[in-house]
Amino acid sequence: MTDSNSIGFPTATAIVIANMIGAGIFTSLGFQLVDTVNTWSILILWCLGALMALCGALSYAEIATYWSRSGGEYHFLSKAFHPLLGYLSGWVSLTIGFSAPIALSGMALGAYIAPYLGISEMTLAVFTIIIISFFHSMSIKRSSILQNSTTFLKVILILIFLYFGLTRIPGASTFLFDKSWKDELLLPAFAVSFVYVTFSYSGWNAATYIVGEIRDVRKNLPRALLLGTVIVSLLYLLLNYVFLRHNQLEDIRGQLEIGQITAISIFGQNGGELISFGIAFMLISSISAMVWAGPRVTQVMAEDHTLWRWFALKTKGKVPLRAIWFQTAITLGLLFTGTFEQVMVYSGFILQLFAALAVAAVFVVRRRNKSKRGFRSPFFPIPQLIFLLLSVWILIYLVIAQPLETGLGLLNLVLGFLIYKLDTYYAKKVT
């Protein structure tokens, strides 16, 4: 008999796709074009992002099928290296890992359709996040229905958008195919632009945060991670081609609403308004996936640490209710205190750091997994080395180009370390 509180391959794949296709793809190109304008450079950026995501998905699939417990990096790093590293990654997931992308998607949703509805962007963002959080507080079955339906419609809307974007003759174009791309690849701005790209691809690991809720995890998890990542990578490359094909550089450079601007170029003002609502609907799917996955990290972390024990509680339907609303509160705090670009860069640095550490954990798994159980990453260690080299490149240039935001990320780690010490002290006192 099928457990109503567990999910299969389609839903796990939908979570990956929905997590990946969020605000980044419809907003980040404008920031990339501030300093990186050659079309080859842009396409290389997004191809590198796809390669990195696939290497990460292969790595996480191996780790998660060996240590099959919800929690993502928190569980992996605790088992592979030290509980402190796991705690810090859990702290990052708790404070910004999911809250920041949800806040960004809420900001983007408000920017796209709030003007048409006659309400403030912030009001719409807050209302949407609260309603979705409430829906996920009900049951895993209802979460699955919401996620599968919104993700399916999201992909259909993107395919419709791509069809018209590829078949209609553009009135203007940002295409620049010359040899300047060779010089752009060596600029710090290219590495910073890659941060926006990797943020857009983030979510390829989403299903690993809910491993404990996936049926036949050793079979379904790797398939979900890889299929979801491949589908999104192809859609991203085509979407960026369409964005560049239908806009002039001065119209989209530094702009947030790239999807809306492109829709107006393709369909006219009325059609652009309709597409803007479509993009907003896609963002609802993304918010939903992150509201589902994120609290599972908090809940698992709370099972292991006394200070957080209050958030370990689940309902009879295995829903981590307290963790859901704690994450929602943090998300709303980010909405009111950060700008879109600051939140993106601030979260990008610290999340990339822990993703790199998790991929490095594959080497530990290989040494310990004598029975060779679970999924085995093909071409080991090539995917892992590619991911780690690209991660180091990103982290170095972020420190150089965005010292304030990266400093805030590191300050967040220091705060997490202090809370870890407090948690350890509190646990000893209780026992």
C-alpha positions in Angstrom: 0.0 0.0 0.0 1.3 3.4 -0.9 2.1 5.7 2.0 0.1 9.0 1.6 2.9 10.8 3.5 5.6 9.9 0.9 6.2 11.1 -2.6 7.4 9.4 -5.8 9.6 10.2 -8.8 7.2 12.7 -10.5 6.8 14.9 -7.4 10.5 14.7 -6.6 11.3 15.9 -10.1 8.6 18.6 -9.9 10.3 19.9 -6.7 13.7 20.1 -8.5 12.2 21.9 -11.5 10.1 24.3 -9.5 13.0 25.2 -7.2 15.3 25.9 -10.1 12.9 27.9 -12.2 12.4 30.9 -10.0 13.1 34.6 -10.0 16.7 34.3 -11.3 16.0 33.3 -14.9 13.5 36.2 -15.3 15.5 38.8 -13.5 19.3 38.2 -13.5 20.2 38.8 -17.2 19.8 42.5 -16.8 22.5 42.6 -14.1 24.8 40.4 -16.2 24.6 42.7 -19.1 25.9 45.7 -17.1 29.5 44.5 -17.6 29.2 41.4 -19.8 27.6 42.2 -23.2 28.9 39.7 -25.8 26.3 37.1 -26.7 28.9 34.4 -26.7 29.9 35.4 -23.1 26.3 35.2 -21.9 25.7 31.8 -23.5 29.0 30.5 -22.1 27.9 31.7 -18.7 24.7 29.7 -18.9 26.3 26.6 -20.3 28.8 26.7 -17.5 25.9 27.0 -15.1 24.3 24.0 -16.6 27.5 22.0 -16.4 28.0 22.9 -12.8 24.4 22.0 -11.9 24.7 18.6 -13.5 28.0 17.9 -11.7 26.4 18.9 -8.4 23.3 16.8 -9.1 25.5 13.7 -9.7 27.4 14.4 -6.5 24.4 15.0 -4.3 22.6 11.9 -5.7 25.5 9.7 -4.5 25.7 11.3 -1.0 22.0 11.3 -0.4 21.5 7.7 -1.4 24.3 6.7 1.0 23.1 8.9 3.9 19.4 8.7 3.3 17.9 11.3 5.6 16.2 14.6 5.0 18.2 17.8 5.7 20.5 18.2 2.7 24.0 19.7 3.5 23.2 19.8 7.2 23.1 16.0 7.3 25.8 15.4 4.7 28.5 17.6 6.3 27.6 16.4 9.8 28.3 12.8 8.7 31.2 13.5 6.4 33.3 16.0 8.4 32.1 17.4 11.7 28.8 18.3 13.5 29.9 21.9 13.6 30.1 22.1 9.7 26.7 20.5 9.5 25.3 22.9 12.1 26.7 25.9 10.2 25.2 24.7 7.0 21.9 24.1 8.7 22.1 27.6 10.2 22.7 29.0 6.7 19.7 27.0 5.3 17.6 28.3 8.2 18.5 32.0 7.8 19.1 32.5 4.1 19.3 29.2 2.2 15.6 29.1 1.5 14.3 32.3 3.0 16.4 34.5 0.6 15.2 32.8 -2.6 11.6 32.9 -1.4 12.0 36.6 -0.6 13.6 37.2 -4.1 10.7 35.3 -5.8 8.2 37.3 -3.8 9.9 40.6 -4.8 9.9 39.6 -8.4 6.3 38.5 -8.3 5.3 41.8 -6.9 7.4 43.7 -9.5 5.7 41.8 -12.3 2.0 42.1 -11.5 1.4 44.4 -8.5 1.1 47.5 -10.8 -1.7 45.8 -12.8 -3.6 44.9 -9.6 -3.3 48.4 -8.1 -1.6 47.2 -4.9 1.9 47.6 -3.6 4.6 45.1 -4.6 5.4 44.4 -0.9 1.8 43.7 0.0 1.4 41.2 -2.8 4.7 39.5 -2.0 3.8 39.1 1.7 0.2 37.9 1.0 1.5 35.3 -1.5 4.1 33.8 0.8 1.7 33.6 3.7 -1.0 31.8 1.7 1.5 29.3 0.3 2.9 28.6 3.7 -0.6 28.0 5.0 -1.3 25.5 2.2 1.9 23.6 3.0 0.9 23.5 6.6 -2.1 21.2 5.8 -0.6 17.9 4.5 2.1 16.3 2.3 -0.6 15.1 -0.1 -2.0 18.6 -0.6 1.6 19.9 -1.0 2.2 17.3 -3.7 -1.0 18.3 -5.6 0.0 22.0 -5.4 3.5 21.3 -6.5 2.8 19.0 -9.4 0.0 21.1 -10.8 1.8 24.4 -10.6 5.1 22.9 -12.0 3.3 21.3 -14.9 1.6 24.6 -15.8 4.9 26.4 -15.3 6.6 24.3 -17.9 3.7 24.6 -20.3 3.8 28.4 -20.0 7.5 28.5 -20.6 7.2 26.3 -23.7 4.4 28.6 -25.1 6.7 31.7 -24.4 9.6 30.0 -26.1 7.5 29.0 -29.2 6.5 32.6 -29.9 9.9 33.9 -28.9 11.7 31.6 -31.4 9.2 31.9 -34.3 8.4 35.6 -34.3 10.7 38.0 -36.1 12.4 40.4 -33.6 12.2 44.1 -34.0 15.5 44.6 -32.2 18.2 42.5 -30.7 21.0 42.5 -28.2 23.0 40.0 -30.2 26.7 40.8 -30.3 28.8 38.0 -31.9 32.3 39.3 -32.1 35.7 38.4 -30.6 35.3 40.6 -27.5 34.0 37.6 -25.6 37.6 36.4 -25.2 38.5 39.5 -23.2 35.3 39.4 -21.2 36.0 35.9 -19.9 39.1 37.2 -18.1 37.3 40.1 -16.3 36.2 39.9 -12.7 32.8 41.0 -13.9 32.4 37.7 -15.8 32.9 35.8 -12.5 30.4 38.0 -10.7 27.9 37.5 -13.6 28.4 33.8 -13.1 27.2 34.2 -9.5 23.8 35.4 -10.9 23.8 32.4 -13.2 24.5 29.9 -10.4 21.8 31.5 -8.3 19.4 31.0 -11.2 20.4 27.3 -11.4 20.2 26.8 -7.6 17.6 24.3 -6.7 19.1 21.3 -8.6 19.7 19.7 -5.1 16.1 20.5 -3.8 14.9 16.9 -3.6 17.8 16.0 -1.2 16.2 18.1 1.5 13.2 15.8 1.6 14.9 12.4 1.2 12.9 11.1 4.1 9.7 11.6 2.3 10.7 10.0 -1.1 9.7 6.4 -1.9 12.5 4.1 -3.1 15.0 6.9 -2.7 18.0 5.1 -4.2 16.1 4.8 -7.5 13.9 7.9 -7.6 16.2 10.5 -6.1 19.0 10.3 -8.7 16.5 10.2 -11.6 14.7 13.2 -10.2 17.8 15.3 -9.7 19.3 14.6 -13.1 16.1 14.8 -15.2 15.0 18.0 -13.4 18.4 19.6 -13.9 18.6 18.6 -17.6 15.1 19.9 -18.4 15.7 23.3 -16.7 19.1 23.7 -18.3 17.7 23.4 -21.8 14.8 25.8 -20.9 17.3 28.3 -19.5 19.5 28.3 -22.6 16.5 28.8 -24.9 15.0 31.5 -22.6 18.2 33.6 -22.6 18.4 33.3 -26.4 14.9 34.7 -26.6 15.6 37.5 -24.2 18.7 38.6 -26.2 16.9 38.1 -29.5 13.9 40.4 -28.8 15.5 43.4 -26.9 18.0 46.1 -27.4 20.9 46.3 -24.8 19.8 49.7 -23.4 16.3 48.4 -22.8 17.3 45.5 -20.5 20.7 46.4 -19.1 20.4 46.7 -15.3 16.6 45.9 -15.4 14.8 43.5 -13.1 11.7 42.6 -15.1 13.5 41.0 -18.1 10.7 38.5 -18.7 8.1 41.3 -18.8 10.1 43.5 -21.1 10.6 40.6 -23.5 6.9 39.7 -23.4 6.0 43.2 -24.4 8.5 43.1 -27.2 7.0 39.9 -28.5 3.3 40.3 -27.8 2.8 44.0 -27.4 1.6 45.8 -24.3 -1.6 43.7 -23.7 0.1 40.5 -24.5 3.0 41.5 -22.2 0.6 42.1 -19.4 -0.9 38.6 -19.8 2.6 37.0 -19.9 3.5 39.0 -16.8 0.7 37.2 -14.9 2.0 33.9 -16.4 5.5 34.6 -15.0 4.1 35.5 -11.6 2.3 32.1 -11.6 5.6 30.4 -12.3 7.1 32.2 -9.3 4.3 30.8 -7.1 5.4 27.3 -8.1 9.0 28.2 -7.1 7.9 29.7 -3.7 5.8 26.6 -3.1 8.8 24.2 -3.7 11.1 26.2 -1.3 8.4 26.5 1.4 8.1 22.7 1.2 11.8 21.8 1.2 13.4 24.4 3.5 11.6 23.6 6.8 12.7 20.0 6.5 16.2 21.1 7.2 15.1 23.0 10.3 13.1 20.1 11.5 15.9 17.6 11.1 18.4 20.0 12.7 15.9 20.4 15.6 15.9 16.6 16.2 19.6 16.7 16.8 20.1 19.9 18.8 18.5 20.7 22.1 18.3 24.5 21.5 16.1 24.0 18.5 14.0 21.1 19.8 10.8 23.1 19.7 10.9 23.0 15.9 11.3 19.2 15.7 7.5 18.7 16.2 5.5 17.2 13.2 1.8 17.0 12.9 0.1 13.6 12.5 0.5 14.1 8.7 4.3 14.5 9.2 4.2 18.2 8.4 6.9 20.3 10.3 4.4 23.0 11.1 6.5 25.1 13.4 9.5 25.0 11.1 7.4 26.2 8.2 6.2 29.3 10.0 9.6 30.0 11.5 11.0 30.1 7.9 8.1 32.2 6.8 8.9 34.8 9.5 12.6 35.0 8.4 11.5 35.3 4.8 9.3 38.3 5.6 12.1 39.9 7.5 14.4 39.7 4.5 11.6 41.1 2.3 11.5 44.2 4.4 15.2 44.7 4.9 17.0 43.9 1.7 17.1 45.0 -1.9 16.9 42.3 -4.7 20.6 42.5 -5.7 21.9 42.6 -2.1 19.9 39.6 -1.1 21.0 37.6 -4.2 24.8 38.3 -3.8 24.7 37.9 0.0 23.0 34.5 -0.2 25.0 33.4 -3.3 28.4 33.5 -1.6 27.6 31.5 1.5 25.4 29.0 -0.3 28.1 28.3 -2.8 30.6 27.7 0.0 28.5 24.9 1.5 27.5 23.4 -1.8 31.2 23.0 -2.5 31.8 21.4 0.9 28.9 19.0 0.2 30.3 18.0 -3.2 33.7 17.4 -1.5 31.9 15.0 0.8 31.6 12.6 -2.1 35.3 11.7 -1.6 34.5 10.7 1.9 31.5 8.6 0.8 33.7 6.8 -1.7 36.2 5.9 1.0 33.5 4.7 3.5 31.0 3.0 1.1 32.8 -0.3 0.9 29.6 -2.2 -0.1 29.0 0.2 -3.0 25.4 0.6 -2.1 23.3 3.4 -3.5 23.9 5.6 -6.6 27.5 5.9 -7.9 28.4 9.1 -9.7 29.7 8.2 -13.2 33.1 9.6 -14.3 34.2 10.1 -10.7 36.0 12.3 -9.7 35.7 14.5 -12.8 32.2 16.0 -12.1 33.3 16.7 -8.5 36.5 18.5 -9.5 34.7 20.6 -12.1 32.2 21.7 -9.5 34.9 22.5 -6.9 37.1 24.5 -9.4 34.1 26.6 -10.5 33.1 27.1 -6.9 36.6 28.4 -5.9 36.6 30.7 -8.9 33.2 32.2 -7.8 34.1 32.6 -4.2 37.4 34.3 -4.9 35.9 36.9 -7.2 33.0 37.5 -4.9 35.3 38.4 -2.1 37.2 40.8 -4.4 34.2 42.3 -6.2 31.5 42.3 -3.5 33.4 42.5 -0.1 30.4 44.0 1.8 27.9 41.2 0.8 30.5 38.4 1.3 31.5 39.9 4.6 27.9 39.8 5.7 27.7 36.2 4.7 30.8 35.4 6.8 29.4 37.4 9.7 26.3 35.2 9.5 28.6 32.1 9.9 30.2 33.7 13.0 26.8 34.2 14.5 26.0 30.6 13.6 29.2 29.4 15.4 28.3 31.4 18.5 24.8 29.8 18.6 26.4 26.4 18.1 28.5 27.0 21.2 25.4 28.2 23.1 23.5 25.1 21.9 26.3 22.8 23.1 26.4 24.5 26.5 22.7 24.3 26.8 22.6 20.6 25.9 25.2 19.9 28.6 23.3 21.9 31.2 20.1 20.1 30.4 21.7 16.6 30.6 
